[in-house]
Amino acid sequence: MTPQSNIPANPAVPQLMTVSEAAACLRMSVRTIRRRIKDGSLDVVRFDRSIRITQRDLERFINKNTR
């Protein structure tokens, strides 16, 4: 049996994805995503040493880099 969360989904809280998930979503390498984070072209949320990317920030990155 898997534990279920009793915390309801809050639409005001953005969906967070890992660097690997963002890379898979964009069909880019993890290394490329990390470079974009380092050069400031992709915003992230940091929790201690963990890096997460919101769907909104990923969409902004796509829109900024689309011709």
Secondary structure, DSSP 8 states (H G I E B T S, - for coil): ------S---TTS--EE-HHHHHHHHT--HHHHHHHHHTTSS--EEETTEEEEEHHHHHHHHHHT--
